[in-house]
Amino acid sequence: MLSEFNGLRRLPIILMVLSVSFTLTVAAQMPISSAPTDAEVYFIEPKDGQIFESTGGEGVEIRFGLTGMDVSPAGIAVPNSGHHHLLINLDQIPNLSMPLPATDQIRHFGKGQTSTWIKLSPGKHKLQLLLGNYAHIPHNPAVMSKVIEIEIK
């Protein structure tokens, strides 16, 4: 009976080792896509510092620009291409070697969209664009816009 108890005490350690091993194996198999060094993603609209007196019912129109690469939908591996992700009020950039999570602060445009309308609460908001490959993983080097700030009155 004492040997069964000792075995149970080791179970959390064994599970932790297996979990770390699985995580490292999955991370090593993530499909990282390369990007040309001159690739650039940017905001066509809105402009940095733009102030909106009222966003109405539709919200703010966001238009994405991309040079040096093509836009393609998620799920289809096309060289030199990717799809847009809009980062909203992020304090920290997500892990760029893993698929980007879909959250209210990380919006996915996996159908290859190049514009959207978003509703934002009154106040200042930081926006940034990040291109992801067919598996929602940022390219290497990351194709990321400058952070812009807009204000909703």
Secondary structure, 3 states (H helix, E strand, C coil): CHHHHHHHHHHHHHHHHHHHHHHHHHHHCCCCCECCCCCEEEEEECCCCCEECCCCCCCEEEEEEEECCEECCCCCCCCCEEEEEEEECCCCCCCCCCCCCCCCCEEEECCCCCEEEECCCCEEEEEEEEEECCCCCECECCCECCCEEEEEC
